[in-house]
Amino acid sequence: MRIALAQINSTDDPAANLDLVAEEVARAAGRGARLLVLPEATMCRFGVPLGPVAEPVDGPWAGELAALADAAGITVVAGAFSPGGGDRVRNTLLVRGAGVHADYDKIHLYDAFDFVESESVEPGTDPVVVDVDGVGVGFATCYDLRFPDLFTALADRGAQVVVVAASWGAGPGKVEQWELLARARALDCTSFVVACGQADPGELAGGSTAPLGVGHSRVVGPLGDVVAALGAERGHLVVDLDLERVARARAALPVLENRRSFRTPGTAEHA
């Protein structure tokens, strides 16, 4: 499976960001990719009110994304925002094109490092795996990367590749954590991890404390090796994934089969 990652800086203008998406779709399709991964918050960057830009998953922005993907004949993953309950939105990955139509709402919200995503975002509840050209592809968003159980759940549902779309928060040690966690999660689920983040905005951040990206997108193999990686700046990757590596890794390192469950201390044990 040939995949592409586009490490971009999205703006606060959804229409302008669609133009960015169109460029990346054309680039990926021209290089023969079957799956293009764009970051979290591709529709609109963080650091601005999200309610006014949120649209239903069948709304105009998602429709334009699907049209671009279908015209190119590839599957595209892009971060967006859809209406949630009350005044909150959902942090949604749109997966569109080449016969695929799915949505993943971020489960773990970034209430950490002095940022409270749950104030404006409603969490999702369900892991999502889709079939892309016969390959099981699962999805995670940014802070989800810190939670191993999601990745093993995706593998249990048939994922051989897990896409992580992110707009990672900057700060001391944060790039190192991003790199380490991507490799750890690949080992947890013995799958490829395709981690695509927003590029480091540099001076464009304008002093914002919102998570606007640090770059360093990467593809990690099922035994934790880094297959390909970018630096902090905007860039692109095209990588051929050898899916037989997943089967070989799971045969050699059967962590999914060897898992054991533990009851929570203080709860009754059932027969």
PyRosetta script that sets phi, psi and omega in degrees:
from pyrosetta import init, pose_from_sequence

init()
pose = pose_from_sequence("MRIALAQINSTDDPAANLDLVAEEVARAAGRGARLLVLPEATMCRFGVPLGPVAEPVDGPWAGELAALADAAGITVVAGAFSPGGGDRVRNTLLVRGAGVHADYDKIHLYDAFDFVESESVEPGTDPVVVDVDGVGVGFATCYDLRFPDLFTALADRGAQVVVVAASWGAGPGKVEQWELLARARALDCTSFVVACGQADPGELAGGSTAPLGVGHSRVVGPLGDVVAALGAERGHLVVDLDLERVARARAALPVLENRRSFRTPGTAEHA")
pose.set_psi(1, 125.5)
pose.set_omega(1, 176.5)
pose.set_phi(2, -95.2)
pose.set_psi(2, 126.2)
pose.set_omega(2, -178.6)
pose.set_phi(3, -121.8)
pose.set_psi(3, 158.8)
pose.set_omega(3, 175.7)
pose.set_phi(4, -130.2)
pose.set_psi(4, 144.2)
pose.set_omega(4, 173.6)
pose.set_phi(5, -121.1)
pose.set_psi(5, 137.5)
pose.set_omega(5, 177.8)
pose.set_phi(6, -120.1)
pose.set_psi(6, 108.4)
pose.set_omega(6, 179.4)
pose.set_phi(7, -91.2)
pose.set_psi(7, 97.1)
pose.set_omega(7, -173.3)
pose.set_phi(8, -112.5)
pose.set_psi(8, 173.8)
pose.set_omega(8, 164.5)
pose.set_phi(9, -114.8)
pose.set_psi(9, 106.6)
pose.set_omega(9, 176.0)
pose.set_phi(10, -76.8)
pose.set_psi(10, 159.8)
pose.set_omega(10, -178.5)
pose.set_phi(11, -108.4)
pose.set_psi(11, -173.0)
pose.set_omega(11, 175.9)
pose.set_phi(12, -91.9)
pose.set_psi(12, 13.8)
pose.set_omega(12, -179.1)
pose.set_phi(13, -115.1)
pose.set_psi(13, 103.4)
pose.set_omega(13, -178.1)
pose.set_phi(14, -57.0)
pose.set_psi(14, -34.6)
pose.set_omega(14, 179.5)
pose.set_phi(15, -66.4)
pose.set_psi(15, -43.6)
pose.set_omega(15, 177.5)
pose.set_phi(16, -63.6)
pose.set_psi(16, -35.6)
pose.set_omega(16, 179.7)
pose.set_phi(17, -68.9)
pose.set_psi(17, -31.5)
pose.set_omega(17, 173.9)
pose.set_phi(18, -63.3)
pose.set_psi(18, -35.4)
pose.set_omega(18, 175.7)
pose.set_phi(19, -63.2)
pose.set_psi(19, -40.2)
pose.set_omega(19, 175.2)
pose.set_phi(20, -61.0)
pose.set_psi(20, -43.6)
pose.set_omega(20, 179.8)
pose.set_phi(21, -60.6)
pose.set_psi(21, -44.2)
pose.set_omega(21, -179.3)
pose.set_phi(22, -58.4)
pose.set_psi(22, -42.1)
pose.set_omega(22, 178.4)
pose.set_phi(23, -62.4)
pose.set_psi(23, -42.7)
pose.set_omega(23, -177.2)
pose.set_phi(24, -72.0)
pose.set_psi(24, -35.4)
pose.set_omega(24, 176.9)
pose.set_phi(25, -63.2)
pose.set_psi(25, -45.5)
pose.set_omega(25, 179.3)
pose.set_phi(26, -62.1)
pose.set_psi(26, -41.9)
pose.set_omega(26, -179.9)
pose.set_phi(27, -63.4)
pose.set_psi(27, -47.3)
pose.set_omega(27, -177.4)
pose.set_phi(28, -65.2)
pose.set_psi(28, -45.3)
pose.set_omega(28, -179.9)
pose.set_phi(29, -63.7)
pose.set_psi(29, -38.3)
pose.set_omega(29, 179.3)
pose.set_phi(30, -64.0)
pose.set_psi(30, -24.4)
pose.set_omega(30, 178.9)
pose.set_phi(31, -99.3)
pose.set_psi(31, 10.3)
pose.set_omega(31, 172.8)
pose.set_phi(32, 82.5)
pose.set_psi(32, 14.7)
pose.set_omega(32, 179.1)
pose.set_phi(33, -71.2)
pose.set_psi(33, 145.6)
pose.set_omega(33, 176.3)
pose.set_phi(34, -101.3)
pose.set_psi(34, -16.9)
pose.set_omega(34, 179.9)
pose.set_phi(35, -138.6)
pose.set_psi(35, 126.2)
pose.set_omega(35, 175.7)
pose.set_phi(36, -112.9)
pose.set_psi(36, 128.2)
pose.set_omega(36, 178.9)
pose.set_phi(37, -112.1)
pose.set_psi(37, 123.3)
pose.set_omega(37, 173.5)
pose.set_phi(38, -109.4)
pose.set_psi(38, 164.0)
pose.set_omega(38, -173.4)
pose.set_phi(39, -76.0)
pose.set_psi(39, 170.5)
pose.set_omega(39, 162.7)
pose.set_phi(40, -54.5)
pose.set_psi(40, 147.8)
pose.set_omega(40, 175.9)
pose.set_phi(41, 62.3)
pose.set_psi(41, 29.7)
pose.set_omega(41, 173.9)
pose.set_phi(42, -63.3)
pose.set_psi(42, -38.7)
pose.set_omega(42, -179.4)
pose.set_phi(43, -61.2)
pose.set_psi(43, -40.9)
pose.set_omega(43, -179.0)
pose.set_phi(44, -161.8)
pose.set_psi(44, 134.6)
pose.set_omega(44, -178.7)
pose.set_phi(45, -68.2)
pose.set_psi(45, 161.5)
pose.set_omega(45, 171.0)
pose.set_phi(46, -71.4)
pose.set_psi(46, 169.0)
pose.set_omega(46, 177.7)
pose.set_phi(47, 96.2)
pose.set_psi(47, 1.2)
pose.set_omega(47, 175.2)
pose.set_phi(48, -131.1)
pose.set_psi(48, 159.9)
pose.set_omega(48, 176.6)
pose.set_phi(49, -58.0)
pose.set_psi(49, 128.9)
pose.set_omega(49, -174.7)
pose.set_phi(50, -90.1)
pose.set_psi(50, -25.2)
pose.set_omega(50, -179.1)
pose.set_phi(51, -54.1)
pose.set_psi(51, -46.3)
pose.set_omega(51, -177.8)
pose.set_phi(52, -65.7)
pose.set_psi(52, -21.7)
pose.set_omega(52, -178.3)
pose.set_phi(53, -99.7)
pose.set_psi(53, -13.0)
pose.set_omega(53, -177.8)
pose.set_phi(54, -64.4)
pose.set_psi(54, 139.6)
pose.set_omega(54, 178.3)
pose.set_phi(55, -134.8)
pose.set_psi(55, 153.5)
pose.set_omega(55, 173.9)
pose.set_phi(56, -58.2)
pose.set_psi(56, 157.1)
pose.set_omega(56, -178.5)
pose.set_phi(57, -69.0)
pose.set_psi(57, -9.8)
pose.set_omega(57, 171.5)
pose.set_phi(58, -110.9)
pose.set_psi(58, 21.7)
pose.set_omega(58, -178.9)
pose.set_phi(59, -82.1)
pose.set_psi(59, -174.5)
pose.set_omega(59, -174.2)
pose.set_phi(60, -61.9)
pose.set_psi(60, -43.2)
pose.set_omega(60, -177.0)
pose.set_phi(61, -64.4)
pose.set_psi(61, -46.9)
pose.set_omega(61, 178.1)
pose.set_phi(62, -63.4)
pose.set_psi(62, -36.3)
pose.set_omega(62, 178.3)
pose.set_phi(63, -63.9)
pose.set_psi(63, -41.5)
pose.set_omega(63, 177.5)
pose.set_phi(64, -66.1)
pose.set_psi(64, -39.9)
pose.set_omega(64, 176.9)
pose.set_phi(65, -59.6)
pose.set_psi(65, -46.1)
pose.set_omega(65, -179.6)
pose.set_phi(66, -63.0)
pose.set_psi(66, -39.9)
pose.set_omega(66, -179.7)
pose.set_phi(67, -64.0)
pose.set_psi(67, -42.4)
pose.set_omega(67, 177.6)
pose.set_phi(68, -62.0)
pose.set_psi(68, -45.2)
pose.set_omega(68, -178.8)
pose.set_phi(69, -65.6)
pose.set_psi(69, -44.8)
pose.set_omega(69, -179.1)
pose.set_phi(70, -64.8)
pose.set_psi(70, -40.2)
pose.set_omega(70, 179.8)
pose.set_phi(71, -63.3)
pose.set_psi(71, -35.0)
pose.set_omega(71, 179.4)
pose.set_phi(72, -84.4)
pose.set_psi(72, -14.7)
pose.set_omega(72, -179.9)
pose.set_phi(73, 73.5)
pose.set_psi(73, 27.3)
pose.set_omega(73, 178.3)
pose.set_phi(74, -128.1)
pose.set_psi(74, 166.3)
pose.set_omega(74, 175.4)
pose.set_phi(75, -96.5)
pose.set_psi(75, 133.2)
pose.set_omega(75, -176.2)
pose.set_phi(76, -122.3)
pose.set_psi(76, 136.3)
pose.set_omega(76, 175.7)
pose.set_phi(77, -113.8)
pose.set_psi(77, 126.7)
pose.set_omega(77, -179.8)
pose.set_phi(78, -145.9)
pose.set_psi(78, 139.7)
pose.set_omega(78, 179.4)
pose.set_phi(79, -78.3)
pose.set_psi(79, 135.9)
pose.set_omega(79, -178.8)
pose.set_phi(80, -144.0)
pose.set_psi(80, -177.3)
pose.set_omega(80, 176.4)
pose.set_phi(81, -130.9)
pose.set_psi(81, 131.2)
pose.set_omega(81, 179.8)
pose.set_phi(82, -123.4)
pose.set_psi(82, 158.0)
pose.set_omega(82, -177.0)
pose.set_phi(83, -62.7)
pose.set_psi(83, 137.7)
pose.set_omega(83, 173.7)
pose.set_phi(84, -112.1)
pose.set_psi(84, -157.3)
pose.set_omega(84, 178.4)
pose.set_phi(85, -84.5)
pose.set_psi(85, 146.5)
pose.set_omega(85, 178.4)
pose.set_phi(86, 62.8)
pose.set_psi(86, -131.2)
pose.set_omega(86, -179.5)
pose.set_phi(87, -93.3)
pose.set_psi(87, 4.9)
pose.set_omega(87, -175.6)
pose.set_phi(88, -95.6)
pose.set_psi(88, 160.6)
pose.set_omega(88, 175.5)
pose.set_phi(89, -112.6)
pose.set_psi(89, 176.6)
pose.set_omega(89, 171.1)
pose.set_phi(90, -114.2)
pose.set_psi(90, 139.9)
pose.set_omega(90, 178.2)
pose.set_phi(91, -89.1)
pose.set_psi(91, 99.6)
pose.set_omega(91, -164.8)
pose.set_phi(92, -113.5)
pose.set_psi(92, 131.8)
pose.set_omega(92, 167.4)
pose.set_phi(93, -91.2)
pose.set_psi(93, 122.8)
pose.set_omega(93, 174.8)
pose.set_phi(94, -92.3)
pose.set_psi(94, 129.9)
pose.set_omega(94, 179.0)
pose.set_phi(95, -121.5)
pose.set_psi(95, 112.0)
pose.set_omega(95, -170.3)
pose.set_phi(96, -138.5)
pose.set_psi(96, 150.2)
pose.set_omega(96, 168.9)
pose.set_phi(97, 106.2)
pose.set_psi(97, 152.1)
pose.set_omega(97, 177.5)
pose.set_phi(98, 56.6)
pose.set_psi(98, 42.1)
pose.set_omega(98, 177.1)
pose.set_phi(99, 83.3)
pose.set_psi(99, 3.5)
pose.set_omega(99, -179.6)
pose.set_phi(100, -108.6)
pose.set_psi(100, 133.5)
pose.set_omega(100, 177.5)
pose.set_phi(101, -146.0)
pose.set_psi(101, 102.3)
pose.set_omega(101, -176.6)
pose.set_phi(102, -148.6)
pose.set_psi(102, 163.5)
pose.set_omega(102, 178.8)
pose.set_phi(103, -139.1)
pose.set_psi(103, 140.7)
pose.set_omega(103, 174.1)
pose.set_phi(104, -125.5)
pose.set_psi(104, 123.8)
pose.set_omega(104, 176.1)
pose.set_phi(105, -96.3)
pose.set_psi(105, 125.6)
pose.set_omega(105, -176.8)
pose.set_phi(106, -52.4)
pose.set_psi(106, 127.4)
pose.set_omega(106, -175.6)
pose.set_phi(107, -86.7)
pose.set_psi(107, -47.0)
pose.set_omega(107, -176.5)
pose.set_phi(108, -97.3)
pose.set_psi(108, 117.4)
pose.set_omega(108, -176.2)
pose.set_phi(109, -93.0)
pose.set_psi(109, 146.1)
pose.set_omega(109, -171.2)
pose.set_phi(110, -82.3)
pose.set_psi(110, 76.8)
pose.set_omega(110, 172.9)
pose.set_phi(111, -101.0)
pose.set_psi(111, 73.2)
pose.set_omega(111, -172.9)
pose.set_phi(112, -159.6)
pose.set_psi(112, 161.5)
pose.set_omega(112, 177.3)
pose.set_phi(113, 50.1)
pose.set_psi(113, 43.3)
pose.set_omega(113, 174.6)
pose.set_phi(114, 67.0)
pose.set_psi(114, 18.8)
pose.set_omega(114, 173.8)
pose.set_phi(115, -119.0)
pose.set_psi(115, 138.1)
pose.set_omega(115, -176.8)
pose.set_phi(116, -123.2)
pose.set_psi(116, 86.0)
pose.set_omega(116, -178.5)
pose.set_phi(117, -64.1)
pose.set_psi(117, -31.1)
pose.set_omega(117, -175.8)
pose.set_phi(118, -67.1)
pose.set_psi(118, -14.3)
pose.set_omega(118, 175.9)
pose.set_phi(119, -65.7)
pose.set_psi(119, -31.0)
pose.set_omega(119, -176.1)
pose.set_phi(120, -120.3)
pose.set_psi(120, -7.5)
pose.set_omega(120, -174.6)
pose.set_phi(121, -126.4)
pose.set_psi(121, 136.7)
pose.set_omega(121, 177.2)
pose.set_phi(122, -96.3)
pose.set_psi(122, 133.2)
pose.set_omega(122, -176.5)
pose.set_phi(123, -74.5)
pose.set_psi(123, 151.1)
pose.set_omega(123, 168.2)
pose.set_phi(124, -83.3)
pose.set_psi(124, 178.3)
pose.set_omega(124, -176.1)
pose.set_phi(125, -132.1)
pose.set_psi(125, -18.4)
pose.set_omega(125, -167.6)
pose.set_phi(126, -118.6)
pose.set_psi(126, 126.3)
pose.set_omega(126, 169.8)
pose.set_phi(127, -63.3)
pose.set_psi(127, 149.6)
pose.set_omega(127, -176.3)
pose.set_phi(128, -130.6)
pose.set_psi(128, 130.2)
pose.set_omega(128, 173.1)
pose.set_phi(129, -130.1)
pose.set_psi(129, 134.0)
pose.set_omega(129, 177.0)
pose.set_phi(130, -124.3)
pose.set_psi(130, 165.0)
pose.set_omega(130, 176.9)
pose.set_phi(131, -99.3)
pose.set_psi(131, 120.1)
pose.set_omega(131, 174.6)
pose.set_phi(132, -119.9)
pose.set_psi(132, 108.6)
pose.set_omega(132, -178.8)
pose.set_phi(133, 53.9)
pose.set_psi(133, 39.3)
pose.set_omega(133, 177.7)
pose.set_phi(134, 82.0)
pose.set_psi(134, 5.9)
pose.set_omega(134, -179.7)
pose.set_phi(135, -110.5)
pose.set_psi(135, 131.6)
pose.set_omega(135, 176.3)
pose.set_phi(136, -75.6)
pose.set_psi(136, 121.4)
pose.set_omega(136, -178.9)
pose.set_phi(137, -121.0)
pose.set_psi(137, 122.0)
pose.set_omega(137, 177.0)
pose.set_phi(138, -105.3)
pose.set_psi(138, 170.6)
pose.set_omega(138, -171.6)
pose.set_phi(139, -135.0)
pose.set_psi(139, 144.7)
pose.set_omega(139, 174.5)
pose.set_phi(140, -147.1)
pose.set_psi(140, 158.1)
pose.set_omega(140, -177.7)
pose.set_phi(141, -130.4)
pose.set_psi(141, 117.3)
pose.set_omega(141, 167.6)
pose.set_phi(142, 46.9)
pose.set_psi(142, -104.1)
pose.set_omega(142, -174.7)
pose.set_phi(143, -57.8)
pose.set_psi(143, -23.9)
pose.set_omega(143, 173.8)
pose.set_phi(144, -53.0)
pose.set_psi(144, -26.7)
pose.set_omega(144, -176.2)
pose.set_phi(145, -61.5)
pose.set_psi(145, -18.9)
pose.set_omega(145, -178.5)
pose.set_phi(146, -87.2)
pose.set_psi(146, 3.9)
pose.set_omega(146, -172.2)
pose.set_phi(147, -123.8)
pose.set_psi(147, 99.0)
pose.set_omega(147, -174.9)
pose.set_phi(148, -58.9)
pose.set_psi(148, -34.4)
pose.set_omega(148, -174.4)
pose.set_phi(149, -61.4)
pose.set_psi(149, -31.6)
pose.set_omega(149, 177.6)
pose.set_phi(150, -63.8)
pose.set_psi(150, -40.7)
pose.set_omega(150, -176.5)
pose.set_phi(151, -70.9)
pose.set_psi(151, -38.6)
pose.set_omega(151, 176.0)
pose.set_phi(152, -69.7)
pose.set_psi(152, -33.8)
pose.set_omega(152, 175.7)
pose.set_phi(153, -63.6)
pose.set_psi(153, -39.3)
pose.set_omega(153, 178.0)
pose.set_phi(154, -65.6)
pose.set_psi(154, -41.0)
pose.set_omega(154, 176.4)
pose.set_phi(155, -62.6)
pose.set_psi(155, -40.9)
pose.set_omega(155, 177.7)
pose.set_phi(156, -59.9)
pose.set_psi(156, -29.5)
pose.set_omega(156, -179.5)
pose.set_phi(157, -90.2)
pose.set_psi(157, 6.9)
pose.set_omega(157, 173.4)
pose.set_phi(158, 106.3)
pose.set_psi(158, 6.1)
pose.set_omega(158, -178.9)
pose.set_phi(159, -72.6)
pose.set_psi(159, 127.7)
pose.set_omega(159, 169.3)
pose.set_phi(160, -103.2)
pose.set_psi(160, -19.8)
pose.set_omega(160, 177.9)
pose.set_phi(161, -130.2)
pose.set_psi(161, 133.2)
pose.set_omega(161, 174.4)
pose.set_phi(162, -118.4)
pose.set_psi(162, 119.2)
pose.set_omega(162, 176.9)
pose.set_phi(163, -86.6)
pose.set_psi(163, 129.8)
pose.set_omega(163, 173.7)
pose.set_phi(164, -118.7)
pose.set_psi(164, 112.0)
pose.set_omega(164, 176.5)
pose.set_phi(165, -100.2)
pose.set_psi(165, 133.2)
pose.set_omega(165, -171.0)
pose.set_phi(166, -143.0)
pose.set_psi(166, 156.6)
pose.set_omega(166, 164.1)
pose.set_phi(167, -131.6)
pose.set_psi(167, 75.3)
pose.set_omega(167, -167.1)
pose.set_phi(168, -67.7)
pose.set_psi(168, 138.2)
pose.set_omega(168, 178.3)
pose.set_phi(169, -73.7)
pose.set_psi(169, 140.2)
pose.set_omega(169, 178.4)
pose.set_phi(170, -80.8)
pose.set_psi(170, 164.3)
pose.set_omega(170, 176.7)
pose.set_phi(171, 149.5)
pose.set_psi(171, 170.8)
pose.set_omega(171, -179.1)
pose.set_phi(172, -57.8)
pose.set_psi(172, 125.6)
pose.set_omega(172, 176.6)
pose.set_phi(173, 78.1)
pose.set_psi(173, -2.4)
pose.set_omega(173, -172.6)
pose.set_phi(174, -70.5)
pose.set_psi(174, -37.5)
pose.set_omega(174, 177.3)
pose.set_phi(175, -63.8)
pose.set_psi(175, -43.5)
pose.set_omega(175, 179.4)
pose.set_phi(176, -61.8)
pose.set_psi(176, -38.5)
pose.set_omega(176, 178.0)
pose.set_phi(177, -65.4)
pose.set_psi(177, -43.7)
pose.set_omega(177, 178.0)
pose.set_phi(178, -56.7)
pose.set_psi(178, -47.9)
pose.set_omega(178, -178.4)
pose.set_phi(179, -65.5)
pose.set_psi(179, -43.8)
pose.set_omega(179, -179.7)
pose.set_phi(180, -65.6)
pose.set_psi(180, -45.3)
pose.set_omega(180, -177.2)
pose.set_phi(181, -64.9)
pose.set_psi(181, -38.2)
pose.set_omega(181, 178.3)
pose.set_phi(182, -61.2)
pose.set_psi(182, -40.9)
pose.set_omega(182, 179.3)
pose.set_phi(183, -71.2)
pose.set_psi(183, -39.4)
pose.set_omega(183, -179.7)
pose.set_phi(184, -64.8)
pose.set_psi(184, -42.7)
pose.set_omega(184, -178.6)
pose.set_phi(185, -66.4)
pose.set_psi(185, -35.1)
pose.set_omega(185, 175.8)
pose.set_phi(186, -61.6)
pose.set_psi(186, -41.9)
pose.set_omega(186, 177.4)
pose.set_phi(187, -67.0)
pose.set_psi(187, -36.8)
pose.set_omega(187, 179.7)
pose.set_phi(188, -60.1)
pose.set_psi(188, -39.8)
pose.set_omega(188, -173.4)
pose.set_phi(189, -112.7)
pose.set_psi(189, 6.6)
pose.set_omega(189, -177.8)
pose.set_phi(190, 39.3)
pose.set_psi(190, 52.8)
pose.set_omega(190, 177.9)
pose.set_phi(191, -133.1)
pose.set_psi(191, 162.7)
pose.set_omega(191, 167.7)
pose.set_phi(192, -67.9)
pose.set_psi(192, 137.9)
pose.set_omega(192, 171.4)
pose.set_phi(193, -113.2)
pose.set_psi(193, 121.6)
pose.set_omega(193, -179.3)
pose.set_phi(194, -109.7)
pose.set_psi(194, 99.0)
pose.set_omega(194, -170.6)
pose.set_phi(195, -106.9)
pose.set_psi(195, 109.8)
pose.set_omega(195, -176.7)
pose.set_phi(196, -117.5)
pose.set_psi(196, 120.8)
pose.set_omega(196, -178.4)
pose.set_phi(197, -118.3)
pose.set_psi(197, 164.1)
pose.set_omega(197, 169.7)
pose.set_phi(198, -63.0)
pose.set_psi(198, 142.6)
pose.set_omega(198, 175.2)
pose.set_phi(199, -66.1)
pose.set_psi(199, 157.8)
pose.set_omega(199, 173.4)
pose.set_phi(200, -62.4)
pose.set_psi(200, 121.1)
pose.set_omega(200, -176.5)
pose.set_phi(201, -74.7)
pose.set_psi(201, -13.0)
pose.set_omega(201, -179.4)
pose.set_phi(202, 58.1)
pose.set_psi(202, -130.8)
pose.set_omega(202, -178.1)
pose.set_phi(203, -67.0)
pose.set_psi(203, -19.3)
pose.set_omega(203, 178.6)
pose.set_phi(204, -63.9)
pose.set_psi(204, -20.5)
pose.set_omega(204, 179.9)
pose.set_phi(205, -64.1)
pose.set_psi(205, -27.9)
pose.set_omega(205, 176.3)
pose.set_phi(206, 57.7)
pose.set_psi(206, 30.7)
pose.set_omega(206, 179.5)
pose.set_phi(207, 81.8)
pose.set_psi(207, 5.1)
pose.set_omega(207, 179.8)
pose.set_phi(208, -65.3)
pose.set_psi(208, 142.0)
pose.set_omega(208, 175.4)
pose.set_phi(209, -95.6)
pose.set_psi(209, 2.6)
pose.set_omega(209, 177.9)
pose.set_phi(210, -69.4)
pose.set_psi(210, 153.8)
pose.set_omega(210, 177.5)
pose.set_phi(211, -73.8)
pose.set_psi(211, 100.4)
pose.set_omega(211, -173.7)
pose.set_phi(212, -106.6)
pose.set_psi(212, -2.9)
pose.set_omega(212, 175.6)
pose.set_phi(213, 115.7)
pose.set_psi(213, 151.3)
pose.set_omega(213, 176.6)
pose.set_phi(214, -129.2)
pose.set_psi(214, -1.2)
pose.set_omega(214, -176.4)
pose.set_phi(215, 75.1)
pose.set_psi(215, -146.9)
pose.set_omega(215, 177.9)
pose.set_phi(216, 62.3)
pose.set_psi(216, 37.8)
pose.set_omega(216, 172.4)
pose.set_phi(217, -60.3)
pose.set_psi(217, 152.0)
pose.set_omega(217, -175.1)
pose.set_phi(218, -160.0)
pose.set_psi(218, 158.8)
pose.set_omega(218, 171.6)
pose.set_phi(219, -116.0)
pose.set_psi(219, 126.6)
pose.set_omega(219, -176.7)
pose.set_phi(220, -117.3)
pose.set_psi(220, 134.8)
pose.set_omega(220, 179.1)
pose.set_phi(221, -76.2)
pose.set_psi(221, 168.3)
pose.set_omega(221, -175.0)
pose.set_phi(222, -67.8)
pose.set_psi(222, -9.5)
pose.set_omega(222, 173.2)
pose.set_phi(223, -110.6)
pose.set_psi(223, 20.1)
pose.set_omega(223, 171.1)
pose.set_phi(224, 87.8)
pose.set_psi(224, 4.1)
pose.set_omega(224, 179.8)
pose.set_phi(225, -82.1)
pose.set_psi(225, 144.2)
pose.set_omega(225, 178.3)
pose.set_phi(226, -83.8)
pose.set_psi(226, 114.6)
pose.set_omega(226, -178.0)
pose.set_phi(227, -79.9)
pose.set_psi(227, -41.5)
pose.set_omega(227, 179.8)
pose.set_phi(228, -160.1)
pose.set_psi(228, 151.9)
pose.set_omega(228, -176.8)
pose.set_phi(229, -155.1)
pose.set_psi(229, 156.1)
pose.set_omega(229, 174.4)
pose.set_phi(230, -111.9)
pose.set_psi(230, 168.1)
pose.set_omega(230, 172.9)
pose.set_phi(231, -90.9)
pose.set_psi(231, -151.5)
pose.set_omega(231, -174.5)
pose.set_phi(232, -80.4)
pose.set_psi(232, -28.8)
pose.set_omega(232, -171.5)
pose.set_phi(233, -81.2)
pose.set_psi(233, 170.5)
pose.set_omega(233, 177.0)
pose.set_phi(234, -57.9)
pose.set_psi(234, 145.7)
pose.set_omega(234, -179.2)
pose.set_phi(235, -177.3)
pose.set_psi(235, -176.1)
pose.set_omega(235, -173.2)
pose.set_phi(236, -142.1)
pose.set_psi(236, 147.8)
pose.set_omega(236, 172.5)
pose.set_phi(237, -131.2)
pose.set_psi(237, 140.5)
pose.set_omega(237, 168.4)
pose.set_phi(238, -126.8)
pose.set_psi(238, 123.3)
pose.set_omega(238, -171.6)
pose.set_phi(239, -135.8)
pose.set_psi(239, 136.8)
pose.set_omega(239, 172.7)
pose.set_phi(240, -93.6)
pose.set_psi(240, 119.8)
pose.set_omega(240, 179.2)
pose.set_phi(241, -92.1)
pose.set_psi(241, 125.8)
pose.set_omega(241, 174.7)
pose.set_phi(242, -89.6)
pose.set_psi(242, 98.2)
pose.set_omega(242, -174.4)
pose.set_phi(243, -67.9)
pose.set_psi(243, -17.9)
pose.set_omega(243, 175.4)
pose.set_phi(244, -64.6)
pose.set_psi(244, -22.3)
pose.set_omega(244, 177.3)
pose.set_phi(245, -62.0)
pose.set_psi(245, -33.1)
pose.set_omega(245, -179.8)
pose.set_phi(246, -64.9)
pose.set_psi(246, -47.0)
pose.set_omega(246, 179.6)
pose.set_phi(247, -62.3)
pose.set_psi(247, -41.9)
pose.set_omega(247, 179.9)
pose.set_phi(248, -65.9)
pose.set_psi(248, -40.2)
pose.set_omega(248, 179.8)
pose.set_phi(249, -64.5)
pose.set_psi(249, -41.8)
pose.set_omega(249, -178.0)
pose.set_phi(250, -70.8)
pose.set_psi(250, -27.4)
pose.set_omega(250, 175.1)
pose.set_phi(251, -73.6)
pose.set_psi(251, -39.7)
pose.set_omega(251, -178.1)
pose.set_phi(252, -78.5)
pose.set_psi(252, -33.9)
pose.set_omega(252, -175.3)
pose.set_phi(253, -131.0)
pose.set_psi(253, 79.0)
pose.set_omega(253, -172.5)
pose.set_phi(254, -81.6)
pose.set_psi(254, 55.6)
pose.set_omega(254, -177.5)
pose.set_phi(255, -64.7)
pose.set_psi(255, -29.6)
pose.set_omega(255, 179.0)
pose.set_phi(256, -68.0)
pose.set_psi(256, -37.1)
pose.set_omega(256, 178.2)
pose.set_phi(257, -77.1)
pose.set_psi(257, -32.0)
pose.set_omega(257, -173.9)
pose.set_phi(258, -85.0)
pose.set_psi(258, -2.3)
pose.set_omega(258, -178.7)
pose.set_phi(259, -60.2)
pose.set_psi(259, 149.3)
pose.set_omega(259, 172.9)
pose.set_phi(260, -127.6)
pose.set_psi(260, 145.4)
pose.set_omega(260, 179.1)
pose.set_phi(261, -97.1)
pose.set_psi(261, 147.8)
pose.set_omega(261, 179.4)
pose.set_phi(262, -126.2)
pose.set_psi(262, 132.3)
pose.set_omega(262, 177.2)
pose.set_phi(263, -73.9)
pose.set_psi(263, 152.4)
pose.set_omega(263, 179.0)
pose.set_phi(264, -70.8)
pose.set_psi(264, 132.3)
pose.set_omega(264, 179.8)
pose.set_phi(265, -55.0)
pose.set_psi(265, 136.8)
pose.set_omega(265, 178.2)
pose.set_phi(266, 90.2)
pose.set_psi(266, -4.7)
pose.set_omega(266, 177.7)
pose.set_phi(267, -96.6)
pose.set_psi(267, 156.9)
pose.set_omega(267, 179.4)
pose.set_phi(268, -72.6)
pose.set_psi(268, 141.9)
pose.set_omega(268, 177.3)
pose.set_phi(269, -92.7)
pose.set_psi(269, 128.8)
pose.set_omega(269, -177.8)
pose.set_phi(270, -96.5)
pose.set_psi(270, 145.2)
pose.set_omega(270, 178.8)
pose.set_phi(271, -71.0)
pose.dump_pdb("model.pdb")
